[in-house]
């Protein structure tokens, strides 16, 4: 089974999609078959990789039309990288699951098929967890919580950690959880205060990499090419490379 990494936070604008795209790209460049599973209705991870989400069968196609995983996703940029959006039926898929409880059981089977087909699965989770994100997060082996280095960003982090623990306990897993500081500005008082607050309150969960505020990270989605491919020597790309190696280290430890 693949190593499932959930990128999750109830707070929007903290760098979840940027992290999913760049982490997934770097993992694929190591030669490991990697899927970015875009669980957000907006489909920003999909469009950020240059793919039109409206044209894809996606996860909804697997669930409602019995599409095979490889037929529901799109290859992007390098041989081992794929993206799977919710698909063209994204707006109604959760209503369909509520109407037909058997679809929830089928969804779990679909997620198992996905986990079996790729080495790494990166979940780009929406700010609000619905039925599908909840089911996917329950399968996560590792959960990464991006925290923006700005005022108020630490608020709600305890509740977020509790929510993830509840979901994953229901899934009979005890996954690793890491907090990733994002949009950090060296020498900025707000950035430093957030970093110190996280260190003091959640130090054991704090990941070593810190993602800087780097224009290449915010500009890359506009042209649909990951920042780590556009500007591999940029500060942002180097920080995500450090994150990728940390995730690989955790995956190897999990594998024994």
Rosetta silent file (secondary structure, phi, psi, omega in degrees, C-alpha in Angstrom):
SEQUENCE: XXXXXXXXXXXXXXXXXXXXXXXXXXXXXXXXXXXXXXXXXXXXXXXXXXXXXXXXXXXXXXXXXXXXXXXXXXXXXXXXXXXXXXXXXXXXXXXXXXXXXXXXXXXXXXXXXXXXXXXXXXXXXXXXXXXXXXXXXXXXXXXXXXXXXXXXXXXXXXXXXXXXXXXXXXXXXXXXXXXXXXXXXXXXXXXXXXXXXXXXXXXXXXXXXXXXXXXXXXXXXXXXXXXXXXXXXXXXXXXXXXXXXXXXXXXXXXXX
SCORE:     score description
SCORE:     0.000 S_00000001
   1 L     0.000  147.992 -179.279    0.000    0.000    0.000 S_00000001
   2 L   -73.566  165.088  177.915    1.114    3.537   -0.716 S_00000001
   3 E   -91.688  116.182 -172.946    2.201    6.084    1.865 S_00000001
   4 E   -99.814  120.808  179.756   -0.668    8.555    2.277 S_00000001
   5 E  -113.166  117.031  176.336    0.191   12.121    3.288 S_00000001
   6 E   -92.724  129.397  172.856   -2.697   14.452    4.164 S_00000001
   7 E  -104.446  106.932 -167.267   -2.071   18.199    3.836 S_00000001
   8 L  -141.120  142.725  170.529   -4.794   19.610    6.057 S_00000001
   9 L  -168.767  136.169  178.330   -5.869   22.681    7.991 S_00000001
  10 L   -69.011  -17.406  179.798   -9.308   24.157    8.616 S_00000001
  11 L   -87.454  131.778  178.387   -7.824   27.597    7.987 S_00000001
  12 L   -83.236  163.479  175.085   -7.652   28.683    4.348 S_00000001
  13 L    70.931   25.928 -176.776   -4.763   30.473    2.681 S_00000001
  14 L  -105.209   -0.408  178.030   -2.031   28.735    4.651 S_00000001
  15 L   101.445   21.287 -179.300   -0.260   27.018    1.751 S_00000001
  16 H   -63.418  -51.178 -176.243   -1.977   23.613    1.636 S_00000001
  17 H   -67.430  -42.026  176.829   -2.247   23.433   -2.143 S_00000001
  18 H   -57.945  -41.910  179.814    1.220   24.902   -2.721 S_00000001
  19 H   -67.437  -42.291 -179.593    2.630   22.299   -0.348 S_00000001
  20 H   -62.123  -45.478 -177.416    0.713   19.433   -1.979 S_00000001
  21 H   -64.323  -48.562 -174.628    1.846   20.376   -5.496 S_00000001
  22 H   -75.437  -38.261  175.742    5.520   20.899   -4.689 S_00000001
  23 H   -64.009  -47.652 -179.529    5.871   18.004   -2.270 S_00000001
  24 H   -60.209  -40.869  179.580    4.142   15.639   -4.706 S_00000001
  25 H   -62.802  -44.877 -178.433    6.319   16.785   -7.606 S_00000001
  26 H   -66.644  -39.044  177.490    9.535   16.269   -5.664 S_00000001
  27 H   -63.413  -39.889  178.510    8.489   12.802   -4.477 S_00000001
  28 H   -65.066  -34.088 -179.396    7.705   11.832   -8.074 S_00000001
  29 H   -69.525  -12.866  174.121   11.138   13.060   -9.182 S_00000001
  30 L   -82.993   -0.856  179.939   12.714   10.434   -6.903 S_00000001
  31 L    92.654   10.073  178.174   11.178    7.780   -9.169 S_00000001
  32 L   -98.848  130.503 -179.154    8.269    6.928   -6.871 S_00000001
  33 L   -64.879  118.176 -169.746    4.832    6.800   -8.484 S_00000001
  34 E  -126.373  135.206  177.499    2.997    9.729   -6.868 S_00000001
  35 E  -118.974  130.419  169.397   -0.632   10.879   -6.941 S_00000001
  36 E   -97.517  112.722 -178.969   -1.899   14.280   -5.824 S_00000001
  37 E   -95.979  106.910 -174.952   -5.518   13.685   -4.796 S_00000001
  38 E   -86.409  103.175 -174.426   -7.296   17.037   -5.046 S_00000001
  39 L   -96.654    4.805 -177.847  -10.165   16.892   -2.540 S_00000001
  40 L   -94.429  133.717  178.381  -11.176   20.550   -2.788 S_00000001
  41 L   -57.424  -30.716  179.775  -14.213   21.514   -4.866 S_00000001
  42 L   -69.068  -24.833  175.925  -12.261   24.490   -6.190 S_00000001
  43 L    65.980   33.714 -176.093   -9.718   22.107   -7.700 S_00000001
  44 H   -67.978  -33.307  177.826   -6.768   24.463   -7.253 S_00000001
  45 H   -65.224  -37.170  179.637   -4.191   21.674   -7.070 S_00000001
  46 H   -67.027  -51.169  179.617   -5.490   20.346  -10.388 S_00000001
  47 H   -67.404  -30.910  177.307   -5.435   23.707  -12.170 S_00000001
  48 L   -67.673  -13.553  175.445   -2.104   24.520  -10.520 S_00000001
  49 L  -105.270   12.346  174.688   -0.712   21.516  -12.384 S_00000001
  50 L    80.492   20.907 -177.268   -2.105   22.726  -15.702 S_00000001
  51 L  -115.969  137.352  175.819   -5.108   20.375  -15.854 S_00000001
  52 L   -82.101  114.000 -176.791   -8.749   21.367  -16.386 S_00000001
  53 H   -64.645  -27.229 -177.858  -10.708   19.736  -13.566 S_00000001
  54 H   -68.619  -19.382 -177.062  -13.951   19.954  -15.572 S_00000001
  55 H   -91.761   -3.201 -171.496  -12.572   17.539  -18.170 S_00000001
  56 L  -104.301  140.741  173.498  -11.682   14.758  -15.725 S_00000001
  57 L   -64.238  -43.326  173.882  -13.754   11.822  -14.520 S_00000001
  58 H    65.209 -165.121 -179.104  -11.857   12.093  -11.259 S_00000001
  59 H   -63.097  -37.656  178.214  -12.673   10.464   -7.960 S_00000001
  60 H   -62.487  -36.496  177.430  -16.395   10.921   -8.584 S_00000001
  61 H   -65.522  -36.788  175.853  -16.014    8.983  -11.841 S_00000001
  62 H   -64.374  -37.849 -175.342  -14.376    6.113   -9.996 S_00000001
  63 H   -79.552  -42.485 -174.061  -17.221    6.083   -7.500 S_00000001
  64 H   -94.686  -26.907 -175.139  -20.216    6.616   -9.777 S_00000001
  65 H  -118.747    6.397  178.436  -18.989    5.202  -13.092 S_00000001
  66 L    57.752   34.863  175.855  -16.528    2.535  -11.906 S_00000001
  67 L   -67.065  143.830  174.235  -13.636    4.195  -13.713 S_00000001
  68 L   -72.193  151.474 -178.617  -10.226    2.621  -13.145 S_00000001
  69 H   -52.582  -44.560 -175.468   -7.770    4.823  -11.205 S_00000001
  70 H   -68.611  -24.024  178.886   -5.490    5.313  -14.197 S_00000001
  71 H   -85.990  -16.376 -176.544   -8.457    6.369  -16.376 S_00000001
  72 H   -95.796  -14.083 -176.211   -9.752    8.885  -13.838 S_00000001
  73 L  -109.836  175.370  179.953   -6.486   10.772  -13.262 S_00000001
  74 E  -127.267  134.343  172.859   -4.119   12.798  -15.445 S_00000001
  75 E   -74.878  142.865 -179.319   -0.325   12.450  -15.817 S_00000001
  76 L  -139.746  128.869  165.417    1.529   15.741  -15.315 S_00000001
  77 L    66.673  -50.728  179.289    5.067   16.956  -16.012 S_00000001
  78 L  -131.689  162.472 -168.724    7.134   13.920  -15.086 S_00000001
  79 L   -55.829  -32.327 -171.513    6.721   10.216  -15.660 S_00000001
  80 L  -107.342   12.509 -177.359    5.654    9.348  -12.129 S_00000001
  81 E  -111.789  132.383 -179.911    3.377   12.262  -11.212 S_00000001
  82 E  -136.255  154.586  174.177   -0.422   12.190  -11.537 S_00000001
  83 E  -126.731  138.358  179.353   -3.306   14.353  -10.317 S_00000001
  84 E  -126.884  104.917  176.819   -6.801   13.121   -9.471 S_00000001
  85 L   -81.063  175.540  171.979   -9.477   15.805   -8.904 S_00000001
  86 L   -63.193  -32.310  174.090  -12.929   15.194   -7.513 S_00000001
  87 L   103.502 -179.153 -172.986  -13.998   15.408  -11.172 S_00000001
  88 L   -68.086  -15.857  176.680  -16.800   16.823  -13.264 S_00000001
  89 L  -101.947   21.164 -174.136  -19.454   15.529  -10.831 S_00000001
  90 H   -57.148  -38.963 -173.499  -17.710   17.122   -7.841 S_00000001
  91 H   -66.274  -23.761 -174.596  -20.596   19.450   -6.958 S_00000001
  92 H  -114.946   -5.187 -170.278  -23.093   16.612   -6.422 S_00000001
  93 H   -63.524  -39.211 -178.685  -20.987   13.660   -5.315 S_00000001
  94 H   -70.462  -32.782  174.397  -21.444   14.151   -1.554 S_00000001
  95 H   -63.863  -38.689  177.988  -25.213   14.513   -2.000 S_00000001
  96 H   -63.358  -39.161  179.211  -25.182   11.203   -3.878 S_00000001
  97 H   -66.108  -39.760  178.926  -23.325    9.564   -0.987 S_00000001
  98 H   -65.305  -36.295  179.939  -25.865   10.897    1.531 S_00000001
  99 H   -72.167  -31.294 -175.708  -28.740    9.550   -0.550 S_00000001
 100 L  -128.208   92.263 -177.046  -27.108    6.149   -0.951 S_00000001
 101 L   -55.860  -24.908  179.294  -25.191    5.008    2.160 S_00000001
 102 H   -64.755  -23.055  178.292  -23.757    2.075    0.206 S_00000001
 103 H   -67.521  -26.536  177.053  -21.671    4.587   -1.720 S_00000001
 104 H   -66.280  -42.236  175.955  -19.724    5.356    1.460 S_00000001
 105 H   -63.624  -39.765  178.381  -18.621    1.738    1.673 S_00000001
 106 H   -65.421  -38.142  178.413  -17.773    1.860   -2.023 S_00000001
 107 H   -58.987  -42.574  179.532  -15.776    5.084   -1.454 S_00000001
 108 H   -62.235  -38.448  176.583  -13.596    3.324    1.101 S_00000001
 109 H   -66.512  -39.179  177.276  -12.914    0.586   -1.439 S_00000001
 110 H   -62.056  -43.749  179.375  -12.050    3.186   -4.094 S_00000001
 111 H   -64.647  -34.745  175.228   -9.601    4.855   -1.708 S_00000001
 112 H   -64.141  -40.358  178.758   -8.034    1.452   -1.021 S_00000001
 113 H   -63.718  -39.915  178.125   -7.567    0.939   -4.781 S_00000001
 114 H   -63.647  -46.000 -179.055   -5.886    4.323   -5.040 S_00000001
 115 H   -62.609  -29.886 -179.672   -3.567    3.554   -2.141 S_00000001
 116 H   -79.668  -18.819 -172.395   -2.611    0.266   -3.786 S_00000001
 117 H   -94.311  -15.307 -178.303   -1.838    1.872   -7.150 S_00000001
 118 L  -128.635  155.468  177.347    0.676    4.560   -6.106 S_00000001
 119 L   -77.268  -42.613  175.946    3.752    4.711   -3.872 S_00000001
 120 E  -124.818  137.051  173.814    2.851    8.149   -2.469 S_00000001
 121 E  -124.693  119.241  179.993   -0.603    9.709   -2.291 S_00000001
 122 E  -103.569  120.220 -179.495   -0.758   13.396   -1.345 S_00000001
 123 E   -95.081  114.881  172.787   -4.176   14.580   -0.148 S_00000001
 124 E   -91.603  101.369 -171.264   -4.863   18.265   -0.782 S_00000001
 125 L   -91.110  144.086  177.047   -7.660   18.763    1.742 S_00000001
 126 L   -75.093  163.965  177.916  -10.225   21.598    1.688 S_00000001
 127 L   -61.330  -34.145  178.766  -10.661   23.910    4.696 S_00000001
 128 L  -104.559  123.383 -178.217  -14.017   22.284    5.447 S_00000001
 129 L   -84.091  118.636  173.696  -13.966   18.508    5.844 S_00000001
 130 L  -101.694 -163.303 -176.755  -16.894   16.796    4.139 S_00000001
 131 H   -61.637  -44.510 -176.403  -17.658   13.111    3.730 S_00000001
 132 H   -70.708  -49.568  176.215  -14.949   12.461    1.137 S_00000001
 133 H   -58.050  -39.340  178.204  -12.089   14.360    2.866 S_00000001
 134 H   -58.748  -46.697 -179.311  -13.019   12.676    6.163 S_00000001
 135 H   -64.023  -39.663 -179.073  -12.814    9.223    4.571 S_00000001
 136 H   -68.894  -43.593 -178.892   -9.516   10.043    2.880 S_00000001
 137 H   -63.737  -31.466  177.339   -7.883   11.511    5.997 S_00000001
 138 L   -61.657  -22.150 -179.523   -8.792    8.367    7.923 S_00000001
 139 L   -92.381   -4.682 -174.060   -6.447    6.513    5.561 S_00000001
 140 L   -66.430  139.339  173.832   -3.522    8.909    6.014 S_00000001
 141 L   -90.506  -28.120 -178.618   -0.230    7.550    7.269 S_00000001
 142 E  -143.470  135.525  177.865    1.150   11.030    7.851 S_00000001
 143 E  -118.824  125.059  179.187   -0.656   14.344    8.319 S_00000001
 144 E  -108.692  123.580 -179.246    1.068   17.652    7.592 S_00000001
 145 E  -109.222  103.694  176.432   -0.596   20.798    8.958 S_00000001
 146 E   -71.478  135.779  178.228    0.652   23.977    7.278 S_00000001
 147 E  -126.699  116.677 -179.626    0.574   27.025    9.575 S_00000001
 148 E   -70.285  137.426 -177.417    0.992   30.460    8.054 S_00000001
 149 L   -83.088   64.688  176.836    3.438   32.694    9.930 S_00000001
 150 L  -140.808  160.771 -177.156    0.942   35.478   10.533 S_00000001
 151 L   -53.589  140.572  179.400   -1.108   36.777   13.459 S_00000001
 152 L    77.179   -6.718 -174.045   -4.036   34.535   14.550 S_00000001
 153 L   -68.939  -24.850 -178.555   -2.718   31.589   12.529 S_00000001
 154 L   -80.316  -21.221  178.283   -2.009   29.485   15.629 S_00000001
 155 L   -60.931  135.792  179.294   -5.572   29.906   16.863 S_00000001
 156 L    87.424   -5.582 -178.216   -7.555   26.771   16.250 S_00000001
 157 H   -66.697  -38.994  177.560   -4.474   24.571   15.876 S_00000001
 158 H   -61.482  -43.513  178.709   -5.311   22.569   19.011 S_00000001
 159 H   -64.781  -37.112  178.815   -8.835   21.971   17.710 S_00000001
 160 H   -63.967  -44.471  178.882   -7.425   20.962   14.328 S_00000001
 161 H   -62.442  -40.540  178.818   -5.106   18.410   15.930 S_00000001
 162 H   -64.096  -42.236 -179.319   -7.996   17.015   17.976 S_00000001
 163 H   -62.851  -43.950  178.675  -10.194   16.715   14.880 S_00000001
 164 H   -63.225  -41.059  178.849   -7.518   14.830   12.949 S_00000001
 165 H   -61.509  -41.782  178.843   -6.957   12.527   15.910 S_00000001
 166 H   -62.012  -45.348 -179.731  -10.692   11.759   16.069 S_00000001
 167 H   -62.417  -44.152 -172.856  -10.854   10.961   12.358 S_00000001
 168 H   -80.597  -25.122  171.735   -7.805    8.770   12.369 S_00000001
 169 H   -65.926  -38.873  176.805   -8.748    6.941   15.560 S_00000001
 170 H   -63.665  -27.599  178.189  -12.002    6.055   13.794 S_00000001
 171 L   -90.530    8.587  177.302   -9.849    4.694   10.986 S_00000001
 172 L    59.282   35.797  177.451   -7.876    2.556   13.451 S_00000001
 173 L  -120.700  155.951  172.641   -4.620    4.343   12.592 S_00000001
 174 L  -127.468   71.170 -173.319   -2.017    6.115   14.705 S_00000001
 175 L   -76.849  162.272  171.460   -0.345    8.265   12.072 S_00000001
 176 E   -73.632  150.057  175.296    2.444   10.753   12.495 S_00000001
 177 E  -130.376  134.703  177.696    1.459   14.413   12.556 S_00000001
 178 E  -132.665  144.575  176.893    3.743   17.310   11.686 S_00000001
 179 E  -102.443  126.471 -177.474    3.278   21.086   11.732 S_00000001
 180 E  -111.910  116.378  176.013    4.799   22.937    8.779 S_00000001
 181 E   -76.406  131.854 -178.545    5.452   26.672    9.107 S_00000001
 182 E  -127.415  162.426  177.023    4.729   28.482    5.839 S_00000001
 183 E    55.679   41.422 -178.682    5.045   32.023    4.437 S_00000001
 184 E   -83.848  133.623  176.807    7.841   32.827    6.870 S_00000001
 185 L  -114.305  115.634 -179.234    9.614   36.172    6.499 S_00000001
 186 L   -58.750  128.439  177.470   13.078   36.330    8.037 S_00000001
 187 L    84.276   -3.365  178.779   13.325   39.184   10.537 S_00000001
 188 L   -85.334  129.324 -175.150    9.577   39.889   10.542 S_00000001
 189 H   -59.355  -43.293 -178.989    8.168   40.220   14.077 S_00000001
 190 H   -63.154  -44.638  178.870    4.891   38.457   13.253 S_00000001
 191 H   -60.480  -44.712 -178.421    6.678   35.518   11.610 S_00000001
 192 H   -67.159  -36.054  178.802    9.053   35.161   14.544 S_00000001
 193 H   -66.412  -41.552  177.923    6.218   35.336   17.081 S_00000001
 194 H   -64.702  -44.981  179.126    4.286   32.581   15.324 S_00000001
 195 H   -57.910  -45.642 -179.657    7.406   30.406   15.075 S_00000001
 196 H   -66.117  -38.783  179.535    8.118   30.855   18.805 S_00000001
 197 H   -64.080  -42.283  178.360    4.481   30.171   19.755 S_00000001
 198 H   -66.998  -41.938  178.189    4.445   26.928   17.779 S_00000001
 199 H   -59.501  -42.366 -177.017    7.809   25.894   19.221 S_00000001
 200 H   -71.119  -38.286 -172.892    6.576   26.534   22.780 S_00000001
 201 H   -98.920  -25.251 -175.763    3.188   24.849   22.438 S_00000001
 202 H  -136.713   31.772 -171.948    3.710   22.177   19.777 S_00000001
 203 H   -53.472  -37.998 -176.279    7.485   21.757   19.661 S_00000001
 204 H   -69.738  -18.067 -178.521    7.454   17.973   19.366 S_00000001
 205 H  -100.309   -7.683 -173.389    5.284   18.203   16.226 S_00000001
 206 E   -74.394  124.688  177.821    7.159   21.019   14.493 S_00000001
 207 E   -75.424  150.783 -178.712    8.837   19.966   11.259 S_00000001
 208 E   -65.679  -45.528 -179.979   12.384   21.140   10.604 S_00000001
 209 E   -63.387  142.238  171.382   11.729   22.759    7.196 S_00000001
 210 E  -123.673  123.580 -176.730   10.247   26.265    7.239 S_00000001
 211 E   -84.404  119.198 -177.470    8.686   27.431    3.977 S_00000001
 212 E   -78.427  162.064  169.640    9.674   31.050    3.277 S_00000001
 213 L   -75.799  110.338 -173.413    7.523   33.706    1.695 S_00000001
 214 L  -133.583  123.630 -177.259    8.854   33.447   -1.854 S_00000001
 215 H   -54.003  -32.759 -178.217    7.239   35.097   -4.906 S_00000001
 216 H   -62.658  -31.857 -179.505    7.910   32.031   -7.055 S_00000001
 217 H   -69.803  -34.966  179.886    5.597   29.962   -4.828 S_00000001
 218 H   -84.126  -26.492 -178.954    2.676   32.346   -5.297 S_00000001
 219 H   -84.224  -27.996 -173.598    3.272   32.972   -9.006 S_00000001
 220 H   -56.127  -43.696 -177.607    3.757   29.360  -10.102 S_00000001
 221 H   -61.068  -23.490 -177.526    0.062   28.291  -10.034 S_00000001
 222 H   -65.644  -28.964  179.227   -0.830   31.019  -12.539 S_00000001
 223 H  -109.070    3.224  172.293    1.049   29.222  -15.290 S_00000001
 224 L    73.953   25.318  177.780    0.349   25.699  -14.049 S_00000001
 225 L  -126.133  126.446 -179.362    3.955   24.616  -13.420 S_00000001
 226 L   -55.244  142.590 -179.304    5.182   23.653   -9.924 S_00000001
 227 H   -58.563  -33.814 -177.176    7.664   26.101   -8.416 S_00000001
 228 H   -69.437  -17.654  174.029   10.166   23.298   -7.815 S_00000001
 229 H   -93.702  -37.188  179.252   10.319   22.781  -11.591 S_00000001
 230 H   -65.987  -47.296 -173.152   10.220   26.456  -12.547 S_00000001
 231 L  -140.290   72.179 -174.628   12.912   27.610  -10.130 S_00000001
 232 L   -61.814  -19.028  179.644   14.589   24.645   -8.408 S_00000001
 233 L   -94.187    0.553 -179.135   17.267   26.888   -6.861 S_00000001
 234 L   -69.027  161.149  179.856   14.751   29.286   -5.278 S_00000001
 235 H   -61.811  -41.135  179.925   14.417   29.508   -1.502 S_00000001
 236 H   -64.133  -43.105  179.808   10.912   28.070   -1.639 S_00000001
 237 H   -64.171  -41.713  179.874   11.944   25.107   -3.769 S_00000001
 238 H   -64.295  -36.705  178.423   14.878   24.287   -1.503 S_00000001
 239 H   -66.342  -40.000  178.368   12.593   24.360    1.549 S_00000001
 240 H   -70.628  -29.360  174.409   10.165   21.947   -0.109 S_00000001
 241 H   -63.837  -40.530  176.738   13.056   19.676   -1.051 S_00000001
 242 H   -62.740  -40.026  177.364   13.934   19.500    2.646 S_00000001
 243 H   -63.962  -42.234 -179.747   10.309   18.641    3.408 S_00000001
 244 H   -59.628  -43.803  179.449   10.294   15.896    0.766 S_00000001
 245 H   -65.808  -33.393  177.710   13.336   14.237    2.281 S_00000001
 246 H   -67.026  -41.108  177.704   11.724   14.414    5.729 S_00000001
 247 H   -64.722  -41.548  177.667    8.589   12.703    4.408 S_00000001
 248 H   -61.970  -39.257  177.899   10.722   10.036    2.710 S_00000001
 249 H   -62.024  -44.106  178.278   12.534    9.459    6.008 S_00000001
 250 H   -63.818  -39.767  179.464    9.201    8.950    7.801 S_00000001
 251 H   -63.111  -40.695  178.979    8.024    6.604    5.041 S_00000001
 252 H   -66.948  -38.106  178.200   11.162    4.494    5.370 S_00000001
 253 H   -65.918  -39.278  179.064   10.766    4.325    9.152 S_00000001
 254 H   -64.173  -37.478 -178.779    7.142    3.243    8.714 S_00000001
 255 H   -73.058  -16.272  178.486    8.237    0.530    6.295 S_00000001
 256 L    82.413    0.000    0.000   10.711   -0.730    8.876 S_00000001
